[in-house]
């Protein structure tokens, strides 16, 4: 009885424990899910979709004829103006009840009856108590609308060091700044970011899990709403064959386009421009890997595109999904040329030509970028992700190991890539020229994360230092005084430093941990690692020009690592890309250039597979794999390390900084930026709302075997009423609603 009383006291919105779940938006003990979820917060006027899912493992369905949907005790149409058409569908889906069931491949099937309403907004600041019941199930939620304060800043700039854990910031300082008898303040000083006005902390988890990815976390910064791994500005649903039908939430850049026609939007990244973090500021999809769709959305806005099987044919099909204007960044700079034309582009469209036809100047290298004199500007500098600062600025000959990296897709090498500093300063320069009402800019140092995944700590820390140098350059601009500047990470990597290593000693020592005949330890490599008072001080890796030229020559280096790893070998060396071994394997032909710490286990010419490849330490790694053998602690199908749950730092500079100095959910950063720009003051000024879709019967084809649409029909637009009318009555009356 005591256990039962404790369980009864648990709020149904508290997530159900466990690694697997049918749907994280389901309240505990319920088969009815409401999106947006309980506790969701909105900026005044922010657009969003509503969706209901009614689940049944007995494969029962509902037509929503008994739906009761009220907000603050009123019918929805009396709270939200111009309520759009409700759209219903029925389909089947599957899930694993736990991880053992996943590994045993034992799926549990269930049916879903779904209703959705598109492109709504709540009318004013305040609390909205939502009550929904259908098919014998009910769910309650409280939504909160926050009004924006008076505009405090003309511009807003968000810097993201992807994967940048607080420990990495400290490590970057130790390899780039000198001290006087241990004091950084008396020596070269702290990093630029560490000098900013206010610092806070951000918790990064999503709805679905304690560990997030870049898509989910960056989208939370963009919208103020928690999400699922791999999602961009949507609440995930349970359809498995359509990545674009999930309920959407309006991003801060879309709000700017809707309410600030004379304000610029810029996006800068050293990744592909359709990678998770940049795409979170213009895209909507359940699957972040849809680069072709995201390129189209960056120019043309959201469309419900459906792919014809595995062909490169995309059409608008199925549920109509009205949405607002395209973001069309005034400046869009980074990599990702593979998605802009050719076989990977939507319908093989040449998007370089499409952007040019829309008035954009198109740049392909840093010379083109320097010559650009006006916005709009599209700059794509690599076929995939741009390379790291180490290769771009210093080790440029290594770029030849990727002979097919040109953004023009002409099978040449992208030798002339700009850096984060040049791209960021150019974006600000052009937006200052073009826009009279200020600008919003995202600037991402992406390879911090992309280097830390394969445990290439040197390149990851080098890119963090490039970010820090960019911060200093931006703060020196005249426009900085009119700009609210925020710096954070979307999530953390589990990296830390525990001492230093003497590489000269380490290279000479053996890996033998045994005891010799005279009962003395052999000269094992681990003795070259110093801890506590033996840790000493490490070599500075920057030269007099601030470039990362001394990594390879440093004798005393940080002894650091990840809490998570595949099977691998650690030797603390700078990882040299492109080394080809006697078996013909170019083990570092990666993008960006880095190492492969683990490879698929090979038996002869066959990769041994279970559910997927089994990964072992890479024998082709630096120094022929000699070093400390580290047994993996990740699933055997994982070749690189993952993200961790630690909170990340938030650094703030400028007029909005006083609100940053606390520990917050990642949702709050969206409101800090929106409030700095006053975006919620007049949420719908001068806006043309997309037309309400007429109520007509619609049938869609099945999108996959596991998500077959049984029937799809448009029903009564008055979603707030208790729908007890027949379909015929609803259709006859629809023109009056």
N, C-alpha and C positions, 0 to 999 in steps of 0.2 A: 504493500500500500504506500509505503514511503517513497519507493522508486516511482510509482505511478504519479504521485503528487508532484514530484520534481519534474517529470516529463511533461506533465500538464502545464507547468509554469513556463515552459519554453515557448518563446514567441514563434509563431509559425513561419515568420520570415527569416529566422536564424537558419543558415544553411544546414542541410542534412549532412552528417559526417560521412566520410568514405571517399574512396578515390574515383568511383564511378557513380553516375546518377542518371536517371532518365532525363531530367531537365532541371537545371539549377534555378529556373524561375518558378518552379512549383513550390508553393508553401508546404511546410511539413504536413503530411497526412492528407494532402489535397490532390485531386486530379484536374484541377482547373488553374491555369496560369494566366496572369495578367501582366502585360508589357505596356508601358514601363512598370518597373517593379515598385513594391512598397519602399518608401524613402527616397524615391527619385526627386531630383531638384532641377529646376528649369530657370533659365533667364527669362525675364518678362518678354513675351512675344516669340520665344524660341519654338521652332516648328518640330513636330515629332509625329510618329505613327503610333497607333494603338493596336495591339493584337491580343486575342484570347485563344488559348489552346485547351481543349477538353479532351483528356486522355482516357483510354479504356484498353486494358489488356484483355478484356473479354470481347473486344472489337464491336462494341456498341458505338453508335454515332448520335449526334444531335443536329437538328436543323436550326437551332437557336430560336425556335418559335416561342420558347418560354423565357427568353433572355430578359433579365432585369438589370439595368445599368444606370446607376445614379451617381451624381457628383454633388456633394454637400446636400444630399437629399432631394436634388432636383434632376429632372430629365436632362440628358446630356445636351440636347438641342437648346435648352434654356440656359446653359452655362457657356457652351462653345458655339460661336456664330458659324454659320455655313458648314454645318457638319456634313462631311462627305459621305458618299455611298459606302455601306458596309459590304464587304466581299467575303464570301464563305467558300470553304473547300474542305474536302475529306481526303485523307491519305494515310498510308501505313508507314511506320518507321520502326527502328530497332534500337536497342541499347544493351550494354553489358551490365549485369547487376553488381559485379565486382571485378577486380583485376584477375582473379582466378578464372572467372567465366570468360574474360577477354582472352586469356592465354589458351583456354580450352576451346575458344571460338564458339561459345554457346551464347548466341544472341537471344534476347527476349523481344518479341514483337508486340506492338501496340498500335491502335488506331488513333488518329488525331482528327477532331473536328475543329476547324479554325475559322475565326472571324477577324477581319482587319479593317481599320479605318486609316486613311492616309492624309498627311499634311495638315495637322491640327495645331492649335496653340491655345494656351489658357489665357484668359483675358487680363488678369491683373495679379499683382503680388499678393501672396497670402498662402494659406493652407487649403488643400482640396482633399476632402475625404471621399474616396471612391469605394463604391459597393457594387459587386457584380455577382449574379447568381444565374446558373443555367444547368439543366440536366441533373438537378439534385446536388450540385456542388456550388460553393460560394467562395469568394475571395475579397478581402478588404485591403485597401492601400491608402497611404497618405502621400500626396504629392505636394511639394513646396515650390512656389514660384518666388524668385528673388528679383527685386527691382535693382537696377543699376544706379549707382550714385552719379552725381554730376561728373562730367568728363574731367579727368585729372591730367591726362597726357595726350599730346597730339598723336604720338606714335606708341606702338608696343612691339617689343622684340623678345622672342623666346629662343634662347639657346638651349639645345639638348646635346649633352654628351651621352650618346647611346651606351647604356650599360655601365656608366661611370659611378662606381661605388665610392663612398667616402674614403675607403682605404686606398683606392687608386689615386685619389687626389693627393693624399699624403705621400705615396710612393713617387708620384711625378715630381713633387717638390724636392724630395731627397736626392733625385738624380739630376736636378736642374738648378738648384740653388746652393750657394756656399754659405756656411755659417762662420761666426767668430766665436770660438770656444763654445759651440753648441747652440748659439742663439741666431735664429734666422733673422730676427729683427735687426741685429747688429751687422749681419752679413748682406747677402743679396736680397733679403726680404722674402716674404711669402708670395705665393702665386697671386696673379691678378684677381682671380675670383675670390680668394680668401680676404681681399681688402674691401669687398663690397659692403654696402650699408648694413644689411640685415641678412641673417641666415635662419632658415627653418628646416623642417624635416617633412618628407612625404612618404606615406605608406602606399605601396604600388600594387597590391593584389587586385584581382578582378572578382567577378561574381562566381565564376566557375571553379576557381582554384586559388591556392595560396601563392602560387608562382605565376607570374604574368609573362607575356611576350611584348615585343615592341608595338605591335598593332593595337592590342587591347589598351596598353597603358598610354600610348600617344593619343589614341582616340578619346580616352578619358580627359586628357588635357584639352583636347579640341572641343569636346561637347559638354563636359561636366557630368557624364554618365558612366558608371561602371559597365564593363562588358565581359566578353569571353575571349580566350586565346584565339588569335588569328582574325578577329573581327575588326572592321574599320567603320566606326560611327553607326553601328547597328546593334540591336539586341538580337542575339542568335535565336533562331527557331529550330524546330526539329525536322524540317524538310532537308533531305540529303542531296537532292539533285538540282537545287536552284540556290545559288549563292547570292542572288540579288533580290530575293523576295522577303528578306528579313526586315523587321520594323526599324526604320531609320530615325536618327536624331540629327538635328541641324548643327553643323560645325561652326566655330567662331568665324571662319572666313566666309561661310555662306551667309551668316548674319550680317557681316560687313557688306557683302555684295547687295543684300536686300535693303539695308537701311542707310548705308553710307556710299552713295554712288560716286563720290569724288575722293574716295579713300583707296589707296593702293594695297595690294596683297603680294607678298614675295615669299618664295620658298627656295631655300638653298640647302643642299646636302652633299656629302661626299659619297653617298650611296646612289643607287638608282633613284630617280625622281619618283618612281612608283613603288619604292620600298615602303615598309610599314610606316615609319615615322613621317616622312613627307606626305605620303598618300592619306594619312589621317587628317590632313588639312584641306582635302578637297574630295575624297572618295567615300563610297559606301559599298561594302561587300562583306559577306560572311567569310570569305577566303582571301586573305591578303596576297596570295600568290597570283591573283588574276591581273597581272601587269597589263595585259592588252586592254581589258575593260577599264582599268584605272587611267591609262593614257587617254582613252576616249572621254572619260568623265572629266578629266582635267580641262579639256577643251569644250566639250559639248554638254556637260552636266549629266545628272543621273538619268539613265534610261533602263527599263526592265528588259535587258538583252538576254536572250536564251541561245545557247550554242546548239547547232544541229549536230548531235552526236559528237564524234571526235573531229569533225571537219572544222575548217576555219570559216564557217558561215554563221553569222550572228544576226538575229532578227528580234524586233520587239514583239513579245508574245505573252499571253497569259494575263494575269491580273494587271489592270492599269494602275500605275503608281505615280500620280502627279507629284512633282517636286519642284523646288525653286530654281533660281537662275544658276548657271554654271559659275564656278569660282574664277576660272580663267586667270591664273596668276599673272600679274603684270610682269613679274620676273620669276622664271622657273629654271633653276640651275642645278646640275648634277650629272649622274650617269644614267644608264638605262636605254641606250640606243636600240637594243635588240627588240624593244616593244614598239618602236616608232615607225617601222616599215618592214615589209617582207612577211614571211610566213607566220610570225608570232603576232603581228598586228591584227586588230579586228578587221575581218574581211579583206586582209592584205592591204589596208589603206596606208598610204604614205602620209603619216602625220606630220613629218617635217614640212611637206608641201601644204598640208591643211593648216598648220600654225602660220606659215608664211602667208597663206591666203587670208588669214584672219588678222593680218597686220603685224605679225611678229618678225623681228630680226632673229635669225637662227645662227648660233655660234657653235663651233665644233672643237675649239682649242683655246688656250689662254690668250693667244694673239687676237683671235676673233672677239673674245670677251673684252679685252682692253680697248678694242676699236669701237665697241658698241656705244652709241651716243644717246640712245633713247629707248624707252620702253613702249610697247611690250617686247620682252626679250626671252627667247628660249635658248638655253645653253646646255647642250648634251655633250659630255666630254669623254665618254667611255661606252663601250658596248654594254657592259654590265655595271657593277659598282666601281667607283673610282678607286685607284690604288691609294695606299697609305702615304702619309707625309714623308716617311723614310725613303720610299722609292720615288715619289713625285719630286722631292726637293734635293735628294742627295744620291741615292742609288739608282739613278735613271737607267744605266745599262741593263739592269735586271728586268726592266719592262719588256725587253725583247723576248723574254721567255713566254710572253703571252702575245703571239704574233697576230691574233685575231681580236683585238680589243678596240679598234677604232669605232667611234659612234656612227660613222658613215656606212658601217657594215661592208667595207671594201677589203677585208682581210689584211689590213695593215695594223701597225701597233700605235696605240695612243700614247706617244712619247711626251706630248706637250699639254699635260693636264694642269689646270689652275689649282690653286689651293683654297682652303676654306676662307682665309683672310681676303684674298683677292675677290672671290665670289661674293662674300658678304658685303664688302665695301662697295663693289660695283652695284649690287642690288639696291643698297641704300642711296647711292648717288643717283641712279636712274629714277627711283621712286620719289626722291626729293624733287627732281625736275618735273615729274609728270603730275603729281597729285597735290591738290591744294588743301585737302582735308586729312593729311597725315597718311600713315601706312602701318601695316602689320607685317612682321617678318618672322618666319621660322628659319633658324640656321642650325643645322645638325652636323656634329662631328660623328659620323657613322662608324668609322673603322675602329673607334675605341672598343665597341662591342664586337665587331667582326674579327678583330685580332684576338680578343680575349677568349672567344669561343674555342679556337684551336690552341690556346695557351701560348700565344705569341705575345708575351707581356711587353716586350720592347716596342713593337709597333703600336700596341694599344696605348702605352704610356706616351709615346711620341705624338700620337694624334691628340691625346688629351692636352699636351703642351702646345700643339698647334692651335687648338681651341682657345687656350689661355692667352696666347699671343693675339688672336683675333679679338678677344674681349678687350684687350688693352687698346687696340687700334680703333675699335668702335667707340669706346669711351672718350677718345680724343677728338671725335667728330663734333662739329658745332651742333648737330641735331641731337646729340646725346642728352642735352639739357631738357629737351622736349619729349623724351622717350622713357617709358617705363620698361626696364630691362629685367628679364627673368632668366635664370640659368638653373637647369636641373638635369637629372637623368630620367629616362623613362622607366628604368628598373636597374637593379644592381647585378654585377657579376661577383661571384664569391671568391674574390682575390684578396690575399693579404701577404704581408711580409713578416718573416719570423727571425731574420738575421741577415748576414751577408755571406758571400762565398768568395774564396780566393781561387780564381780560375786557374792560375798557374799551378797551384798545388793540386787542385781537382783533376786537371788533365794528366798529371803524373801518377796519381794514386790508382790503386786497383779497386775492383768491386768486391774483393774477397773479404767477407765478414768473419772468416774462421780464425781460430787461435793457432799460432805457429807452435813449433816443437818446444820453444823456450817459454811457452805460456804467455806470449805477448800478442796483442792484436796486430793484424796486418795493417798496412797503411791504406785503409779503406777511404773511399771518396767522401764519405759523410764527415770525416774529420776535417775536411776543407771548409765546412760550413761553421761559421762562428755565431754563437748566441750570447746574449747578455753582454758582458764586458769584452768578449772576443768578437762581437759583431763589427766593431770599428766603424769607419765611415767609408762610403762607396765613392767611386769615380763619378765626376760630373760628365754627362754624355753630350752636352751641348757645346758647340764651338763658340768662338767670339762673335759670330754672326747669328747666334741663336738657332743654328741648324743641328739636327741630330746626327752628327758625323762620327761620334766617338763610341758608339755602342760596341763595335767590333774590337776596339783596342782596349776597352776597360778591363783591368785585372780584377778589381774588387767590385762585385756586383750584388744587387739585391738577391737574397735567397727568399723567393716568394713562390706562391702557388695557389691553386684553386682547391676549394673544399670538395669539389666534384671532379671526376676525371674518368675517361675511358682507360683501358690498358695502354700505358705509354711509358716512355723513358724520358727522364729529365736530366739534362746536362748543363743547364743555365747558360748555354751559348746563345748568341744572336742567331736566329734562324735565317739561313741564306736560301733564298728562293731559286728554283730553276736547276738545282744540281741533278744531273742525270746519272743514274747508276748503271752498273754493268748489265743488269737485266732489262735495261731500256726504259725504266719507269722514271718519268719526270715527276718526282713525288711532290713538287710544290707548284705545279701549274694551276694555282688556285686564283680565285677572284674575290677580294684583292689578293695580291701575292703574299703568301705566308707559308706555314708548315702544314703537314698532315700528321697529327700526333698518332693516329690510329688508322689502320686500313682493314678492309674486309679480309677475313682469314681465307687464305688460298691453299688449296690442296691440288697440286699440279696446276691444271688450267681451270679448275672448277672452284667457284666461290661457294663455301659451305653456307647453307642457308637454313634458318628455321622459319620464323615469321618474316624475318628479313636478314640481312647480312650480320654475321657475328664479327665484331671488330677486335683486333689485337694490336699491340704496339707496332708502329711502323718501323721496319728494319732499315728503311732508307732515310730516316730522320738524321739531323745534323750529327756529324762525327760517327756515321755508320751506326747510330743508335746507342753508342756507349754512354753510360750514365746510370742514374739511379732508376731501377725498375719500379714502376708504380702500378700496382694492380688496380684495376678500375673499380669504381663503386657506383657506376651508372648502369642502366639496362644494357645488355650485351649488344643491342642494335644501335647504340649511340656512339658516334664516331668522334664527337667533340663535347665540350662542356656545355652547361646550361646556365640559366639565370637563377638567382637566389632571392630570398624574401626580404633581405635587410632594407631598411628605409634609406632613401637617398636624400642628399642635401638639396636644398633650394636656396639659391643666392639671389638677392634682389637689389636693384640699384634704381634710384630715381624717385619720382613722386609717389609711387604706390608701395614703396618698400616697407613702410611701417606695418603693413598687414601681413607680412611674410614670416615674422619671427615666432613661429609656433610649429607644433607637429600637426599635420593635417592629412586627410584623405587626398588621394590624387585628384579627385573630382573638384577640389577647391581651387586648384590653380586656374581652371577655366574661368571661374568667377572673379579671381584676382585680375586676370587680363581683361575680361569684359567690363568690369567696374572701372578699371583704369581708363578705358576708352568710352565709358558711358553708353554702352551699346543697348542697354535695356530701357533708356529713357523714353524713346518714342519708337517702340518696336516695329510698327508697321507703316511708318511714314513713306508715302509714295510707292507702296508695294502693290503690284498686280498679283493677286492670288491665283494660282493655277485653277482652271475651271473644274467644277465638280463633274466627275465622270457620269454620264447618263446611265440610268438603270436599265440594262438590257441583259438577257441571258447570255452567258459566256461559257465556252467550253475550252479547256486547255488540254494539251496532250500530256501523257505521262512523261515525267522528266527522268525517272530512273525506275528500276525494278523495285527498289526499296522505298520509293516515295511516289507511288502511283496515285494520281489525282482521280478519285472515284467520280466526283462531280463537282463542278464549280459554277456558282450562280450568284448574281447580284440580288440582294434583297433590300429590305427597307432602309432608307437613309437615316431615319430617325433613331439613331443608335441608343439614345438615352431612355427610350420608352420600354415598358414591359411588352415585348413583341409577342402578342397573342393573336395577331391577325394572320390570315392565310396569305400565301404568296400572291394570289391573285389580287387581293385587296391592296397589298403593298405596292404592287406594280401599278394599279389603277390610281393610287393616291400619290405616287412618287412625285409627280409634277407639282404638287402643292407644298412640298417639304423643303 
